[in-house]
Amino acid sequence: RGGQRQLLRLARGLAERGHIQTIVCPEVSDLARRAKDEGHRVFSLPARDLGFAHGMVQLRQSLLASPAQILHAHDGRGQTVSWLSSWGIPVRRVASRRVTFLPGTRFRHRFIYSRTCDAVIAVSQFVRTLLVESGVPAGHIEVIPDGIEIPESIPSIEERAQARAQWKLENSDFVIGYMGAATPEKGLALAVAAFALASMRLPQAKLLVLGDTSPDVQERLFKVASHARPGLQFLSPQEDLRPFFAAIDLFWMPSLAEGLGSAALLAMAHGCPVVASRAGGLPEVVADGKTGWLVGLGEASEFAE
């Protein structure tokens, strides 16, 4: 997912600058596999370890034996592991905040991001505002947007034809792309509902859904777009995203909550226009009417239009 890609991208950049680092993550995970494949040093948290309790003890022992200068947590659970494993050890703790949902109580949020770490990285001004409103000191927060790898060129006409042939798409098709998890806040159901509306007036419309969706979810969504079912395709996660962006004419990002929206940045970097919801940090990524279009939150009809 996006946050894991960002972690690996940061690790590559730090490695190029000569920094020694260790990636701490569950041993049975795509992140661990990819990090090892790229040659990064990995500290694996054991599987079947309730709350990573044993893993945190092992990590603490490692930190005592080989001190680190900085611990950088990339999600809420990582922040817990970072703090508990290093309590009492002289180390700087940094936490990245990419999501927009808040814990149940303001006190808990303020404690997590002002007492258990030395600084917080917010990926957007929107996330920074949420943190400040929840009681985190403004001086504790730095806004550093997530980055992407800019392709050397946008996909060519030949690449477009090859990518479309791969998924049995015609040159005359108008292909809309969606990329993301099937979690509610990403708006996949809304994208399919919008596609069902759009296909009534645009028969040549197709929708490519790139992500890890279960057969049950796919079948439920096929029912939503029953009359347009032949035009809806679910693609398994891809290591190389370039063919996906080469194949599509338009990228939809219908998130109901979004810290920043690096998928929209990727689409634009590959030459794809973007229609995104006015959610979270997306208006900081898509300049309405200039680099894409912004529509109302949860408005399938506006996406279709």
C-alpha positions in Angstrom: 0.0 0.0 0.0 0.9 3.7 -0.3 2.5 4.1 3.1 4.7 1.1 2.6 5.8 2.3 -0.8 6.7 5.6 0.8 8.8 3.9 3.4 10.7 2.0 0.8 11.2 5.1 -1.3 12.6 7.0 1.7 14.9 4.0 2.5 16.3 4.1 -1.0 17.0 7.8 -0.8 18.7 7.5 2.6 20.8 4.6 1.4 22.0 6.6 -1.6 23.1 9.3 0.9 25.1 6.8 2.9 22.9 6.4 5.9 22.8 3.1 7.7 19.3 1.9 8.4 17.2 -1.0 9.5 13.6 -1.5 8.4 11.5 -3.0 11.3 8.3 -4.8 10.1 6.4 -8.1 10.5 8.4 -11.0 9.2 5.5 -12.3 7.1 4.8 -9.2 5.0 5.3 -7.9 1.5 7.3 -5.0 3.0 9.8 -7.4 4.5 10.1 -9.3 1.2 10.6 -6.2 -0.9 13.0 -4.6 1.5 15.2 -7.7 1.6 15.0 -8.0 -2.2 16.3 -4.4 -2.5 19.2 -5.2 -0.1 18.0 -3.3 3.0 18.7 -4.6 6.4 15.5 -5.9 8.0 14.6 -6.5 11.6 11.7 -9.0 11.5 9.0 -8.9 14.2 7.9 -12.5 14.8 4.6 -13.8 13.5 1.9 -15.0 15.9 3.3 -12.5 18.5 0.4 -10.8 20.3 0.9 -7.1 20.1 4.5 -7.6 19.0 5.4 -8.1 22.7 8.2 -10.5 22.1 9.4 -8.6 19.1 9.6 -5.4 21.1 11.8 -7.1 23.7 14.1 -8.3 20.9 14.1 -4.9 19.3 15.0 -3.2 22.6 17.9 -5.6 23.1 19.1 -4.8 19.5 18.9 -1.0 20.2 20.9 -1.5 23.4 23.6 -3.5 21.6 23.7 -1.3 18.5 22.4 2.2 19.3 20.4 4.1 16.7 20.1 7.9 16.4 16.6 8.1 15.0 13.6 5.9 15.1 11.0 6.8 12.4 7.5 5.3 12.8 5.4 5.2 9.7 2.0 4.3 11.2 0.2 4.2 14.6 1.3 0.7 15.5 4.9 1.5 14.5 4.8 4.5 16.8 3.8 2.2 19.7 6.6 -0.3 18.9 9.1 2.6 18.6 8.2 4.2 21.9 7.9 1.0 24.0 11.1 -0.6 22.5 13.2 2.5 23.1 11.8 3.8 26.4 14.7 5.2 28.5 17.1 4.9 25.6 18.7 8.1 24.3 17.2 8.2 20.8 15.2 10.7 18.7 11.7 9.5 17.7 9.9 10.8 14.7 6.4 9.8 13.6 4.9 10.2 10.1 1.2 10.9 10.0 -0.5 10.0 6.7 -4.1 9.4 7.7 -7.0 11.7 8.7 -8.9 9.7 11.3 -8.3 10.5 14.9 -8.3 8.3 18.1 -11.4 8.2 20.2 -10.2 10.8 22.6 -8.3 14.1 22.1 -6.1 13.4 25.1 -4.9 10.1 23.6 -4.0 11.8 20.3 -2.2 14.6 22.0 -0.3 12.1 24.2 0.7 9.9 21.3 2.0 12.7 19.1 3.5 15.1 21.7 4.8 12.8 24.5 6.0 9.6 22.7 8.0 11.3 19.9 10.2 14.3 19.4 8.6 15.4 16.1 5.8 14.7 13.8 5.8 14.7 10.0 2.4 15.6 8.5 2.0 14.7 4.8 -0.3 17.7 4.2 -1.5 21.0 5.7 -4.8 19.3 6.2 -3.2 16.6 8.4 -1.2 19.3 10.3 -4.4 21.2 11.0 -6.0 18.0 12.4 -3.0 17.4 14.7 -3.0 21.0 16.0 -6.8 20.9 16.6 -6.3 17.7 18.6 -3.8 19.4 20.9 -0.4 18.6 19.4 1.8 21.6 19.7 2.2 23.4 16.3 5.9 23.7 16.7 6.1 19.9 17.1 4.9 19.4 13.5 6.6 19.7 10.1 4.7 19.3 6.8 6.7 17.1 4.4 4.4 15.9 1.5 4.9 12.3 0.3 6.9 12.1 -2.9 6.7 10.0 -6.0 9.2 8.7 -8.5 8.8 10.8 -11.7 9.0 8.7 -14.9 11.5 9.8 -17.5 8.6 10.2 -20.0 4.9 9.7 -20.2 3.8 6.5 -21.8 4.0 6.4 -25.6 1.2 5.5 -28.1 2.9 2.1 -28.5 2.9 1.5 -24.8 -0.8 2.5 -24.7 -1.7 0.0 -27.4 0.3 -2.8 -25.7 -1.2 -2.1 -22.3 -4.8 -2.0 -23.7 -4.2 -5.3 -25.6 -3.1 -6.9 -22.3 -6.6 -6.2 -20.8 -8.5 -6.6 -24.0 -9.4 -3.0 -24.4 -10.1 -1.3 -27.7 -8.5 1.9 -28.9 -12.0 3.5 -29.0 -12.7 2.7 -25.4 -12.8 5.5 -22.8 -10.9 3.9 -19.9 -11.2 5.2 -16.4 -8.7 4.0 -13.8 -9.1 3.4 -10.0 -6.2 2.4 -7.8 -6.3 1.7 -4.1 -7.4 -0.6 -1.4 -11.0 -1.9 -1.0 -11.3 -0.2 2.4 -14.4 2.1 2.8 -12.5 5.4 3.0 -10.9 4.8 -0.4 -14.3 5.1 -2.2 -14.2 2.0 -4.4 -17.9 1.5 -4.1 -18.5 5.1 -5.1 -16.3 4.7 -8.1 -18.3 1.7 -9.3 -21.6 3.5 -8.7 -20.2 6.5 -10.7 -19.1 4.2 -13.5 -22.6 2.6 -13.6 -24.1 6.1 -14.1 -21.5 7.2 -16.6 -21.8 4.1 -18.8 -25.5 4.9 -19.4 -24.4 8.0 -21.5 -21.0 6.8 -22.5 -21.3 3.1 -23.7 -17.6 2.9 -24.6 -16.6 3.6 -21.0 -14.6 1.0 -19.1 -13.3 0.9 -15.5 -10.1 -0.7 -14.5 -9.8 -1.3 -10.7 -6.3 -2.0 -9.6 -6.0 -3.3 -6.1 -6.4 -6.3 -3.8 -10.1 -7.1 -3.9 -11.7 -10.3 -2.7 -14.1 -12.3 -4.9 -17.0 -11.4 -2.6 -16.3 -7.7 -2.9 -16.0 -8.0 -6.7 -19.3 -9.9 -7.0 -21.0 -7.3 -4.8 -19.7 -4.5 -7.0 -20.6 -6.3 -10.2 -24.2 -6.1 -9.0 -23.9 -2.4 -8.5 -22.9 -2.0 -12.1 -24.9 -4.9 -13.5 -25.8 -3.3 -16.8 -22.2 -2.3 -17.4 -20.6 -5.5 -16.0 -18.6 -6.3 -19.2 -16.8 -2.9 -18.9 -15.7 -3.5 -15.3 -12.3 -5.2 -14.8 -10.6 -6.0 -11.5 -6.8 -6.2 -11.8 -4.5 -7.8 -9.2 -1.8 -5.6 -7.6 1.0 -4.7 -10.1 4.7 -4.2 -9.3 5.0 -2.0 -12.4 2.3 0.7 -12.5 3.3 2.2 -15.8 1.1 -0.1 -18.0 -1.9 0.7 -15.9 -1.4 4.4 -16.4 -0.6 3.9 -20.1 -4.0 2.1 -20.6 -6.3 4.7 -19.0 -7.7 8.0 -20.2 -8.8 9.3 -16.8 -7.9 8.6 -13.2 -10.6 8.7 -10.5 -9.7 9.2 -6.8 -13.0 9.2 -5.0 -11.6 8.9 -1.4 -13.8 9.8 1.5 -10.7 10.4 3.6 -7.2 11.0 2.4 -4.0 12.3 4.1 -2.5 13.6 0.8 -3.2 11.5 -2.3 0.1 10.3 -3.8 -1.9 8.1 -6.3 -3.2 11.3 -7.9 0.4 12.6 -8.1 1.5 9.3 -9.8 -1.4 9.6 -12.3 -0.5 13.2 -13.2 3.2 12.3 -13.5 2.2 9.7 -16.2 0.1 12.2 -18.1 -3.3 11.2 -16.8 -5.9 13.8 -15.9 -7.4 13.3 -12.5 -10.9 13.7 -11.0 -10.7 13.6 -7.2 -13.0 14.2 -4.3 -12.5 17.2 -2.0 -11.2 15.0 0.8 -8.4 15.7 3.2 -5.2 16.7 1.4 -6.4 16.0 -2.1 -7.1 19.7 -2.8 -3.4 20.3 -2.1 -2.5 17.8 -4.8 -5.1 18.6 -7.5 -5.5 22.3 -8.5 -9.2 22.4 -9.6 -9.5 23.2 -13.2 -5.8 23.4 -13.7 -4.2 20.0 -13.0 -7.5 18.1 -12.6 -11.0 18.4 -11.3 -12.3 18.3 -7.7 -15.9 17.1 -7.0 -18.1 16.9 -3.9 -17.3 14.3 -1.2 -19.3 11.1 -1.9 -20.9 12.5 -5.1 -21.1 9.6 -7.6 -23.1 11.8 -10.0 -20.4 14.4 -10.1 -17.7 11.8 -10.9 -19.9 10.5 -13.7 -20.6 13.9 -15.1 
